[in-house]
Amino acid sequence: MEWYRFIILGKVQGVFYRKFVSQALMKKQFKGYIQNLPDGSVEVVAEVFDDDFDTFMQILKKGSPLSSVEDIKYEVIDDAVFNTDGFEIRY
């Protein structure tokens, strides 16, 4: 299990991307958050187990019907401590 920070690039703001992704991740019981960034990208910080990484990435890539994901960058956050019981949208 690791905490990751993902940056999703493409047409991901104003197209219900956060709503669709957060609902899918809640159903899979992931912990973390999703938020828009000022540069037009979306940030996701989440706890992901190795066995679930591919599923997690597929959810991020799929997004919403109106979104178009061009690239996903990610990094492991070694010292991450987040107090969340589920997955949330941050504004």
Summary of the structure (lengths in Angstrom):
residues: 91
radius of gyration: 11.9
end to end distance: 26.3
largest distance: 34.6
contacts: 254
relative contact order: 0.36
helix: 26%
strand: 40%
